Amino acid sequence: MVPHNKDKFNELVVDAVKESLTQILGETATNTVLSYLEKNNAFQREDISGNIDRFHSCLTELLGSAALLLENQIIKVLYHKLNLEYAVKENYEFIDYIKELRHK
């Protein structure tokens, strides 16, 4: 079930981002990446889902093609946190999944 509360959804997205980064990069690198994104891109981690286009662009700029791997993991973790079954959707990208989940 997708939460209807914007703040709760933002919290779940941030948790999914942190969990995914930690799984792939480790805790130290996760903190470094999140701090870099905040300091150099004028948004707080607590509002990643509110700035999902910017987050995606910054992550791609920072990690290159590795960002796709991370974004896929974030989506899978987020679906799990929402107790939803994840299925790959044709022509869907990271931003599409987040926007769809936010508006359900």
A tleap script that builds the chain and sets N, CA, C and O, in Angstrom:
source leaprc.protein.ff14SB
mol = sequence {
  NMET VAL PRO HIE ASN LYS ASP LYS PHE ASN
  GLU LEU VAL VAL ASP ALA VAL LYS GLU SER
  LEU THR GLN ILE LEU GLY GLU THR ALA THR
  ASN THR VAL LEU SER TYR LEU GLU LYS ASN
  ASN ALA PHE GLN ARG GLU ASP ILE SER GLY
  ASN ILE ASP ARG PHE HIE SER CYS LEU THR
  GLU LEU LEU GLY SER ALA ALA LEU LEU LEU
  GLU ASN GLN ILE ILE LYS VAL LEU TYR HIE
  LYS LEU ASN LEU GLU TYR ALA VAL LYS GLU
  ASN TYR GLU PHE ILE ASP TYR ILE LYS GLU
  LEU ARG HIE CLYS
}
set mol.1.N position { 0.840 -1.183 0.000 }
set mol.1.CA position { 0.000 0.000 0.000 }
set mol.1.C position { 0.883 1.244 0.000 }
set mol.1.O position { 1.817 1.345 0.796 }
set mol.2.N position { 0.600 2.161 -0.863 }
set mol.2.CA position { 1.366 3.390 -0.975 }
set mol.2.C position { 0.817 4.411 0.007 }
set mol.2.O position { -0.390 4.650 0.042 }
set mol.3.N position { 1.686 5.015 0.803 }
set mol.3.CA position { 1.203 6.005 1.756 }
set mol.3.C position { 0.714 7.257 1.031 }
set mol.3.O position { 1.300 7.675 0.033 }
set mol.4.N position { -0.351 7.841 1.536 }
set mol.4.CA position { -0.897 9.045 0.919 }
set mol.4.C position { -0.254 10.300 1.486 }
set mol.4.O position { -0.414 11.387 0.932 }
set mol.5.N position { 0.456 10.158 2.563 }
set mol.5.CA position { 1.122 11.272 3.196 }
set mol.5.C position { 2.429 11.571 2.462 }
set mol.5.O position { 3.292 10.701 2.350 }
set mol.6.N position { 2.573 12.797 1.962 }
set mol.6.CA position { 3.761 13.191 1.201 }
set mol.6.C position { 5.034 13.009 2.015 }
set mol.6.O position { 6.034 12.510 1.500 }
set mol.7.N position { 5.006 13.409 3.276 }
set mol.7.CA position { 6.192 13.291 4.122 }
set mol.7.C position { 6.586 11.831 4.330 }
set mol.7.O position { 7.772 11.504 4.325 }
set mol.8.N position { 5.613 10.965 4.510 }
set mol.8.CA position { 5.892 9.545 4.694 }
set mol.8.C position { 6.500 8.949 3.432 }
set mol.8.O position { 7.430 8.146 3.511 }
set mol.9.N position { 5.988 9.331 2.278 }
set mol.9.CA position { 6.532 8.840 1.025 }
set mol.9.C position { 7.976 9.324 0.850 }
set mol.9.O position { 8.854 8.548 0.475 }
set mol.10.N position { 8.212 10.611 1.124 }
set mol.10.CA position { 9.571 11.142 1.046 }
set mol.10.C position { 10.512 10.347 1.953 }
set mol.10.O position { 11.631 10.014 1.561 }
set mol.11.N position { 10.056 10.054 3.146 }
set mol.11.CA position { 10.854 9.285 4.103 }
set mol.11.C position { 11.181 7.890 3.559 }
set mol.11.O position { 12.308 7.414 3.696 }
set mol.12.N position { 10.203 7.249 2.949 }
set mol.12.CA position { 10.429 5.923 2.369 }
set mol.12.C position { 11.422 5.971 1.210 }
set mol.12.O position { 12.253 5.075 1.062 }
set mol.13.N position { 11.334 7.011 0.396 }
set mol.13.CA position { 12.276 7.154 -0.723 }
set mol.13.C position { 13.685 7.361 -0.187 }
set mol.13.O position { 14.628 6.729 -0.663 }
set mol.14.N position { 13.835 8.233 0.792 }
set mol.14.CA position { 15.157 8.474 1.390 }
set mol.14.C position { 15.708 7.189 1.987 }
set mol.14.O position { 16.882 6.872 1.799 }
set mol.15.N position { 14.869 6.444 2.708 }
set mol.15.CA position { 15.306 5.166 3.278 }
set mol.15.C position { 15.744 4.191 2.191 }
set mol.15.O position { 16.751 3.498 2.342 }
set mol.16.N position { 14.986 4.138 1.097 }
set mol.16.CA position { 15.338 3.241 -0.008 }
set mol.16.C position { 16.649 3.667 -0.663 }
set mol.16.O position { 17.452 2.818 -1.049 }
set mol.17.N position { 16.870 4.962 -0.789 }
set mol.17.CA position { 18.114 5.479 -1.363 }
set mol.17.C position { 19.291 5.105 -0.458 }
set mol.17.O position { 20.300 4.575 -0.923 }
set mol.18.N position { 19.148 5.386 0.831 }
set mol.18.CA position { 20.232 5.079 1.774 }
set mol.18.C position { 20.534 3.583 1.804 }
set mol.18.O position { 21.695 3.177 1.768 }
set mol.19.N position { 19.495 2.777 1.871 }
set mol.19.CA position { 19.668 1.325 1.927 }
set mol.19.C position { 20.354 0.807 0.659 }
set mol.19.O position { 21.256 -0.028 0.731 }
set mol.20.N position { 19.929 1.300 -0.477 }
set mol.20.CA position { 20.494 0.852 -1.753 }
set mol.20.C position { 21.943 1.296 -1.906 }
set mol.20.O position { 22.799 0.510 -2.311 }
set mol.21.N position { 22.212 2.546 -1.584 }
set mol.21.CA position { 23.589 3.035 -1.645 }
set mol.21.C position { 24.497 2.221 -0.726 }
set mol.21.O position { 25.604 1.844 -1.110 }
set mol.22.N position { 24.025 1.959 0.472 }
set mol.22.CA position { 24.819 1.207 1.440 }
set mol.22.C position { 25.080 -0.210 0.955 }
set mol.22.O position { 26.189 -0.725 1.105 }
set mol.23.N position { 24.062 -0.847 0.373 }
set mol.23.CA position { 24.237 -2.207 -0.158 }
set mol.23.C position { 25.283 -2.249 -1.258 }
set mol.23.O position { 26.064 -3.196 -1.347 }
set mol.24.N position { 25.295 -1.230 -2.090 }
set mol.24.CA position { 26.179 -1.231 -3.258 }
set mol.24.C position { 27.542 -0.610 -2.961 }
set mol.24.O position { 28.567 -1.124 -3.407 }
set mol.25.N position { 27.559 0.494 -2.208 }
set mol.25.CA position { 28.797 1.246 -2.010 }
set mol.25.C position { 29.408 1.137 -0.614 }
set mol.25.O position { 30.593 1.418 -0.432 }
set mol.26.N position { 28.606 0.731 0.373 }
set mol.26.CA position { 29.073 0.731 1.758 }
set mol.26.C position { 28.655 2.022 2.450 }
set mol.26.O position { 28.256 2.991 1.804 }
set mol.27.N position { 28.754 2.016 3.768 }
set mol.27.CA position { 28.234 3.134 4.564 }
set mol.27.C position { 29.031 4.427 4.383 }
set mol.27.O position { 28.440 5.499 4.255 }
set mol.28.N position { 30.350 4.339 4.372 }
set mol.28.CA position { 31.174 5.540 4.243 }
set mol.28.C position { 30.937 6.227 2.899 }
set mol.28.O position { 30.755 7.443 2.848 }
set mol.29.N position { 30.938 5.466 1.829 }
set mol.29.CA position { 30.704 6.036 0.502 }
set mol.29.C position { 29.288 6.595 0.388 }
set mol.29.O position { 29.070 7.610 -0.275 }
set mol.30.N position { 28.335 5.941 1.028 }
set mol.30.CA position { 26.950 6.432 1.016 }
set mol.30.C position { 26.872 7.823 1.617 }
set mol.30.O position { 26.281 8.726 1.025 }
set mol.31.N position { 27.462 8.000 2.782 }
set mol.31.CA position { 27.449 9.318 3.428 }
set mol.31.C position { 28.155 10.362 2.579 }
set mol.31.O position { 27.720 11.512 2.514 }
set mol.32.N position { 29.234 9.969 1.934 }
set mol.32.CA position { 29.973 10.882 1.066 }
set mol.32.C position { 29.122 11.297 -0.130 }
set mol.32.O position { 29.043 12.482 -0.454 }
set mol.33.N position { 28.489 10.336 -0.785 }
set mol.33.CA position { 27.649 10.629 -1.949 }
set mol.33.C position { 26.487 11.533 -1.560 }
set mol.33.O position { 26.227 12.527 -2.238 }
set mol.34.N position { 25.786 11.205 -0.480 }
set mol.34.CA position { 24.635 12.016 -0.069 }
set mol.34.C position { 25.056 13.427 0.322 }
set mol.34.O position { 24.372 14.392 -0.019 }
set mol.35.N position { 26.167 13.559 1.029 }
set mol.35.CA position { 26.671 14.892 1.396 }
set mol.35.C position { 27.045 15.695 0.155 }
set mol.35.O position { 26.739 16.884 0.060 }
set mol.36.N position { 27.706 15.041 -0.789 }
set mol.36.CA position { 28.085 15.713 -2.034 }
set mol.36.C position { 26.840 16.198 -2.780 }
set mol.36.O position { 26.791 17.339 -3.241 }
set mol.37.N position { 25.850 15.338 -2.893 }
set mol.37.CA position { 24.632 15.713 -3.615 }
set mol.37.C position { 23.940 16.895 -2.948 }
set mol.37.O position { 23.439 17.785 -3.636 }
set mol.38.N position { 23.905 16.914 -1.618 }
set mol.38.CA position { 23.270 18.023 -0.904 }
set mol.38.C position { 24.052 19.320 -1.087 }
set mol.38.O position { 23.472 20.355 -1.415 }
set mol.39.N position { 25.365 19.265 -0.877 }
set mol.39.CA position { 26.180 20.480 -0.912 }
set mol.39.C position { 26.289 21.080 -2.305 }
set mol.39.O position { 26.330 22.301 -2.450 }
set mol.40.N position { 26.334 20.247 -3.316 }
set mol.40.CA position { 26.582 20.741 -4.665 }
set mol.40.C position { 25.331 20.880 -5.524 }
set mol.40.O position { 25.412 21.317 -6.672 }
set mol.41.N position { 24.185 20.514 -4.978 }
set mol.41.CA position { 22.987 20.519 -5.819 }
set mol.41.C position { 21.769 21.139 -5.159 }
set mol.41.O position { 20.659 21.025 -5.679 }
set mol.42.N position { 21.956 21.783 -4.042 }
set mol.42.CA position { 20.934 22.602 -3.393 }
set mol.42.C position { 19.616 21.881 -3.110 }
set mol.42.O position { 18.539 22.448 -3.298 }
set mol.43.N position { 19.706 20.639 -2.661 }
set mol.43.CA position { 18.509 19.994 -2.129 }
set mol.43.C position { 18.909 19.088 -0.972 }
set mol.43.O position { 20.018 18.557 -0.918 }
set mol.44.N position { 17.981 18.935 -0.066 }
set mol.44.CA position { 18.221 18.119 1.113 }
set mol.44.C position { 17.803 16.682 0.842 }
set mol.44.O position { 16.866 16.429 0.085 }
set mol.45.N position { 18.500 15.750 1.462 }
set mol.45.CA position { 18.168 14.340 1.245 }
set mol.45.C position { 16.744 14.021 1.669 }
set mol.45.O position { 16.133 13.094 1.137 }
set mol.46.N position { 16.206 14.777 2.622 }
set mol.46.CA position { 14.845 14.535 3.084 }
set mol.46.C position { 13.799 14.839 2.012 }
set mol.46.O position { 12.637 14.456 2.146 }
set mol.47.N position { 14.213 15.523 0.955 }
set mol.47.CA position { 13.274 15.856 -0.111 }
set mol.47.C position { 13.743 15.322 -1.470 }
set mol.47.O position { 13.531 15.953 -2.505 }
set mol.48.N position { 14.380 14.158 -1.446 }
set mol.48.CA position { 14.828 13.555 -2.705 }
set mol.48.C position { 13.645 13.323 -3.640 }
set mol.48.O position { 13.722 13.632 -4.829 }
set mol.49.N position { 12.560 12.785 -3.111 }
set mol.49.CA position { 11.424 12.480 -3.996 }
set mol.49.C position { 10.782 13.746 -4.547 }
set mol.49.O position { 10.178 13.712 -5.619 }
set mol.50.N position { 10.900 14.853 -3.838 }
set mol.50.CA position { 10.370 16.120 -4.326 }
set mol.50.C position { 11.252 16.741 -5.400 }
set mol.50.O position { 10.817 17.618 -6.145 }
set mol.51.N position { 12.482 16.280 -5.469 }
set mol.51.CA position { 13.446 16.757 -6.461 }
set mol.51.C position { 13.987 15.588 -7.269 }
set mol.51.O position { 15.179 15.536 -7.574 }
set mol.52.N position { 13.123 14.661 -7.613 }
set mol.52.CA position { 13.569 13.402 -8.205 }
set mol.52.C position { 14.275 13.610 -9.547 }
set mol.52.O position { 15.217 12.881 -9.858 }
set mol.53.N position { 13.845 14.576 -10.339 }
set mol.53.CA position { 14.517 14.854 -11.610 }
set mol.53.C position { 15.955 15.324 -11.365 }
set mol.53.O position { 16.892 14.873 -12.023 }
set mol.54.N position { 16.101 16.220 -10.427 }
set mol.54.CA position { 17.434 16.743 -10.091 }
set mol.54.C position { 18.295 15.641 -9.470 }
set mol.54.O position { 19.475 15.515 -9.798 }
set mol.55.N position { 17.709 14.848 -8.576 }
set mol.55.CA position { 18.449 13.745 -7.952 }
set mol.55.C position { 18.964 12.794 -9.027 }
set mol.55.O position { 20.130 12.402 -9.004 }
set mol.56.N position { 18.106 12.428 -9.959 }
set mol.56.CA position { 18.489 11.527 -11.052 }
set mol.56.C position { 19.640 12.131 -11.868 }
set mol.56.O position { 20.620 11.442 -12.152 }
set mol.57.N position { 19.531 13.387 -12.239 }
set mol.57.CA position { 20.566 14.050 -13.038 }
set mol.57.C position { 21.895 14.097 -12.292 }
set mol.57.O position { 22.948 13.815 -12.863 }
set mol.58.N position { 21.836 14.456 -11.012 }
set mol.58.CA position { 23.052 14.564 -10.208 }
set mol.58.C position { 23.701 13.202 -10.001 }
set mol.58.O position { 24.923 13.067 -10.062 }
set mol.59.N position { 22.881 12.209 -9.760 }
set mol.59.CA position { 23.405 10.855 -9.560 }
set mol.59.C position { 24.076 10.350 -10.837 }
set mol.59.O position { 25.138 9.729 -10.783 }
set mol.60.N position { 23.453 10.618 -11.982 }
set mol.60.CA position { 24.024 10.215 -13.265 }
set mol.60.C position { 25.324 10.964 -13.533 }
set mol.60.O position { 26.291 10.383 -14.026 }
set mol.61.N position { 25.344 12.240 -13.211 }
set mol.61.CA position { 26.558 13.036 -13.398 }
set mol.61.C position { 27.691 12.520 -12.505 }
set mol.61.O position { 28.843 12.454 -12.932 }
set mol.62.N position { 27.362 12.164 -11.288 }
set mol.62.CA position { 28.360 11.698 -10.328 }
set mol.62.C position { 28.842 10.279 -10.610 }
set mol.62.O position { 30.041 10.008 -10.549 }
set mol.63.N position { 27.909 9.367 -10.920 }
set mol.63.CA position { 28.247 7.947 -11.031 }
set mol.63.C position { 28.255 7.410 -12.456 }
set mol.63.O position { 28.638 6.262 -12.679 }
set mol.64.N position { 27.844 8.212 -13.411 }
set mol.64.CA position { 27.813 7.751 -14.791 }
set mol.64.C position { 26.827 6.609 -14.967 }
set mol.64.O position { 25.734 6.632 -14.401 }
set mol.65.N position { 27.210 5.614 -15.750 }
set mol.65.CA position { 26.297 4.509 -16.040 }
set mol.65.C position { 26.003 3.649 -14.808 }
set mol.65.O position { 25.030 2.896 -14.800 }
set mol.66.N position { 26.833 3.756 -13.772 }
set mol.66.CA position { 26.573 3.009 -12.532 }
set mol.66.C position { 25.315 3.515 -11.826 }
set mol.66.O position { 24.742 2.811 -10.994 }
set mol.67.N position { 24.891 4.723 -12.154 }
set mol.67.CA position { 23.675 5.271 -11.554 }
set mol.67.C position { 22.461 4.411 -11.889 }
set mol.67.O position { 21.552 4.282 -11.069 }
set mol.68.N position { 22.435 3.826 -13.073 }
set mol.68.CA position { 21.313 2.976 -13.481 }
set mol.68.C position { 21.179 1.768 -12.556 }
set mol.68.O position { 20.070 1.413 -12.157 }
set mol.69.N position { 22.278 1.148 -12.221 }
set mol.69.CA position { 22.271 0.024 -11.288 }
set mol.69.C position { 21.711 0.449 -9.938 }
set mol.69.O position { 20.879 -0.242 -9.351 }
set mol.70.N position { 22.170 1.571 -9.466 }
set mol.70.CA position { 21.707 2.092 -8.183 }
set mol.70.C position { 20.226 2.441 -8.232 }
set mol.70.O position { 19.480 2.109 -7.311 }
set mol.71.N position { 19.802 3.098 -9.283 }
set mol.71.CA position { 18.385 3.468 -9.398 }
set mol.71.C position { 17.484 2.243 -9.463 }
set mol.71.O position { 16.404 2.242 -8.872 }
set mol.72.N position { 17.899 1.221 -10.156 }
set mol.72.CA position { 17.109 -0.023 -10.198 }
set mol.72.C position { 16.989 -0.629 -8.807 }
set mol.72.O position { 15.923 -1.112 -8.424 }
set mol.73.N position { 18.076 -0.604 -8.058 }
set mol.73.CA position { 18.037 -1.144 -6.694 }
set mol.73.C position { 17.123 -0.301 -5.809 }
set mol.73.O position { 16.367 -0.847 -5.005 }
set mol.74.N position { 17.183 1.008 -5.948 }
set mol.74.CA position { 16.309 1.897 -5.168 }
set mol.74.C position { 14.848 1.564 -5.427 }
set mol.74.O position { 14.056 1.471 -4.489 }
set mol.75.N position { 14.488 1.386 -6.681 }
set mol.75.CA position { 13.099 1.068 -7.025 }
set mol.75.C position { 12.683 -0.257 -6.395 }
set mol.75.O position { 11.598 -0.350 -5.822 }
set mol.76.N position { 13.525 -1.278 -6.491 }
set mol.76.CA position { 13.200 -2.583 -5.906 }
set mol.76.C position { 13.023 -2.480 -4.396 }
set mol.76.O position { 12.087 -3.055 -3.840 }
set mol.77.N position { 13.903 -1.762 -3.742 }
set mol.77.CA position { 13.804 -1.593 -2.286 }
set mol.77.C position { 12.539 -0.813 -1.930 }
set mol.77.O position { 11.853 -1.151 -0.965 }
set mol.78.N position { 12.232 0.219 -2.696 }
set mol.78.CA position { 11.044 1.025 -2.418 }
set mol.78.C position { 9.766 0.202 -2.585 }
set mol.78.O position { 8.864 0.286 -1.752 }
set mol.79.N position { 9.683 -0.579 -3.638 }
set mol.79.CA position { 8.516 -1.453 -3.819 }
set mol.79.C position { 8.379 -2.406 -2.633 }
set mol.79.O position { 7.277 -2.633 -2.134 }
set mol.80.N position { 9.503 -2.958 -2.189 }
set mol.80.CA position { 9.477 -3.876 -1.044 }
set mol.80.C position { 8.971 -3.151 0.209 }
set mol.80.O position { 8.142 -3.693 0.941 }
set mol.81.N position { 9.455 -1.948 0.458 }
set mol.81.CA position { 9.035 -1.173 1.629 }
set mol.81.C position { 7.548 -0.843 1.582 }
set mol.81.O position { 6.901 -0.700 2.620 }
set mol.82.N position { 7.009 -0.723 0.366 }
set mol.82.CA position { 5.593 -0.401 0.193 }
set mol.82.C position { 4.716 -1.652 0.085 }
set mol.82.O position { 3.508 -1.560 -0.133 }
set mol.83.N position { 5.346 -2.823 0.243 }
set mol.83.CA position { 4.633 -4.100 0.136 }
set mol.83.C position { 3.936 -4.260 -1.215 }
set mol.83.O position { 2.817 -4.767 -1.306 }
set mol.84.N position { 4.627 -3.816 -2.249 }
set mol.84.CA position { 4.115 -3.941 -3.607 }
set mol.84.C position { 5.016 -4.893 -4.383 }
set mol.84.O position { 6.207 -5.023 -4.100 }
set mol.85.N position { 4.425 -5.544 -5.354 }
set mol.85.CA position { 5.204 -6.438 -6.199 }
set mol.85.C position { 5.846 -5.624 -7.313 }
set mol.85.O position { 5.173 -4.912 -8.058 }
set mol.86.N position { 7.156 -5.747 -7.404 }
set mol.86.CA position { 7.895 -5.019 -8.440 }
set mol.86.C position { 7.846 -5.784 -9.745 }
set mol.86.O position { 8.054 -6.997 -9.780 }
set mol.87.N position { 7.571 -5.067 -10.813 }
set mol.87.CA position { 7.610 -5.639 -12.152 }
set mol.87.C position { 8.201 -4.593 -13.087 }
set mol.87.O position { 7.838 -3.418 -13.025 }
set mol.88.N position { 9.103 -5.020 -13.943 }
set mol.88.CA position { 9.695 -4.116 -14.920 }
set mol.88.C position { 8.608 -3.676 -15.886 }
set mol.88.O position { 7.840 -4.495 -16.390 }
set mol.89.N position { 8.552 -2.381 -16.137 }
set mol.89.CA position { 7.559 -1.826 -17.055 }
set mol.89.C position { 8.278 -1.288 -18.280 }
set mol.89.O position { 9.277 -0.577 -18.166 }
set mol.90.N position { 7.768 -1.631 -19.439 }
set mol.90.CA position { 8.371 -1.203 -20.688 }
set mol.90.C position { 8.387 0.315 -20.783 }
set mol.90.O position { 7.401 0.982 -20.471 }
set mol.91.N position { 9.521 0.846 -21.217 }
set mol.91.CA position { 9.732 2.282 -21.400 }
set mol.91.C position { 9.661 3.082 -20.103 }
set mol.91.O position { 9.485 4.300 -20.148 }
set mol.92.N position { 9.791 2.431 -18.955 }
set mol.92.CA position { 9.806 3.119 -17.674 }
set mol.92.C position { 11.244 3.300 -17.229 }
set mol.92.O position { 12.084 2.414 -17.387 }
set mol.93.N position { 11.501 4.464 -16.671 }
set mol.93.CA position { 12.792 4.759 -16.083 }
set mol.93.C position { 12.582 5.098 -14.612 }
set mol.93.O position { 11.450 5.159 -14.131 }
set mol.94.N position { 13.667 5.313 -13.918 }
set mol.94.CA position { 13.655 5.588 -12.482 }
set mol.94.C position { 12.611 6.644 -12.108 }
set mol.94.O position { 11.783 6.425 -11.224 }
set mol.95.N position { 12.661 7.771 -12.783 }
set mol.95.CA position { 11.759 8.883 -12.477 }
set mol.95.C position { 10.301 8.477 -12.660 }
set mol.95.O position { 9.442 8.879 -11.875 }
set mol.96.N position { 10.019 7.695 -13.676 }
set mol.96.CA position { 8.644 7.253 -13.941 }
set mol.96.C position { 8.096 6.418 -12.787 }
set mol.96.O position { 6.954 6.603 -12.366 }
set mol.97.N position { 8.916 5.500 -12.280 }
set mol.97.CA position { 8.477 4.659 -11.160 }
set mol.97.C position { 8.178 5.514 -9.928 }
set mol.97.O position { 7.149 5.336 -9.275 }
set mol.98.N position { 9.082 6.439 -9.619 }
set mol.98.CA position { 8.894 7.287 -8.433 }
set mol.98.C position { 7.634 8.135 -8.576 }
set mol.98.O position { 6.836 8.224 -7.643 }
set mol.99.N position { 7.453 8.750 -9.723 }
set mol.99.CA position { 6.277 9.602 -9.934 }
set mol.99.C position { 4.987 8.792 -9.867 }
set mol.99.O position { 3.984 9.258 -9.326 }
set mol.100.N position { 5.012 7.599 -10.410 }
set mol.100.CA position { 3.821 6.760 -10.359 }
set mol.100.C position { 3.481 6.383 -8.916 }
set mol.100.O position { 2.328 6.469 -8.495 }
set mol.101.N position { 4.492 5.967 -8.173 }
set mol.101.CA position { 4.247 5.581 -6.777 }
set mol.101.C position { 3.779 6.775 -5.941 }
set mol.101.O position { 2.938 6.618 -5.056 }
set mol.102.N position { 4.302 7.927 -6.209 }
set mol.102.CA position { 3.919 9.139 -5.455 }
set mol.102.C position { 2.461 9.488 -5.695 }
set mol.102.O position { 1.807 10.001 -4.787 }
set mol.103.N position { 1.925 9.229 -6.881 }
set mol.103.CA position { 0.569 9.640 -7.229 }
set mol.103.C position { -0.491 8.568 -7.081 }
set mol.103.O position { -1.648 8.782 -7.443 }
set mol.104.N position { -0.110 7.425 -6.555 }
set mol.104.CA position { -1.119 6.366 -6.354 }
set mol.104.C position { -1.942 6.653 -5.131 }
set mol.104.O position { -2.839 5.880 -4.795 }
savepdb mol mol.pdb
quit
